[in-house]
């Protein structure tokens, strides 16, 4: 449920931006992602410690003694929640997205349809609701996108490990969810224009898979070549481990 809420709010904001041009600038979309994360944490932390992201769950397993079976269960539920959120959003935005494609001369499942597939999966550089031209693609290499996602996820994981450490939790009290949500908002403002700011393999992979079934076919996996898994799966997992290790080392929290 927590992952469902996060993806529903966040990808819903992206859908509104693409289909209706409903937001002005990256901050407004980033703020919805951050607010969605706060809501999801507040509602579910008491039940599950608010695990919505494999890039956070994996370092928790490595550095805070989480049981492997529990970690795998979390990742499975994260994927299910993200997939269901994408499905519900598609039902809501199906007609507006089709209208946007018609206005842009886009055929779903064909070259250029990443302009609307970006509601679900992510692409680099950020398509901004339009087909990625060959010239636009050259503005960001896969290695640069990899570094962006690695650093962005590392900073997010560092913040999560810091805010959930014993000493910081005592100082912040009930403010921890808000601190984490603000951190995500700031990071999306910085990295969103570059790579769409994934930081979460489940957030990318499950909706990307759904979009393939919903008419976009191979496009979600072809536009960036191998970059879709290098940048949006490998980089966030690596960044989560690095940021989690650093945060755990500095804050010395015992699990």
HELIX and SHEET records of a PDB file:
HELIX    1   1 UNK A    2  UNK A   20  1                                  19    
HELIX    2   2 UNK A   26  UNK A   48  1                                  23    
HELIX    3   3 UNK A   54  UNK A   63  1                                  10    
HELIX    4   4 UNK A   68  UNK A  104  1                                  37    
HELIX    5   5 UNK A  114  UNK A  117  1                                   4    
HELIX    6   6 UNK A  134  UNK A  137  1                                   4    
HELIX    7   7 UNK A  142  UNK A  163  1                                  22    
HELIX    8   8 UNK A  166  UNK A  172  1                                   7    
HELIX    9   9 UNK A  173  UNK A  175  5                                   3    
HELIX   10  10 UNK A  176  UNK A  195  1                                  20    
HELIX   11  11 UNK A  201  UNK A  211  1                                  11    
HELIX   12  12 UNK A  212  UNK A  216  3                                   5    
HELIX   13  13 UNK A  219  UNK A  222  1                                   4    
HELIX   14  14 UNK A  227  UNK A  229  1                                   3    
HELIX   15  15 UNK A  230  UNK A  234  3                                   5    
HELIX   16  16 UNK A  235  UNK A  251  1                                  17    
END                                                                             
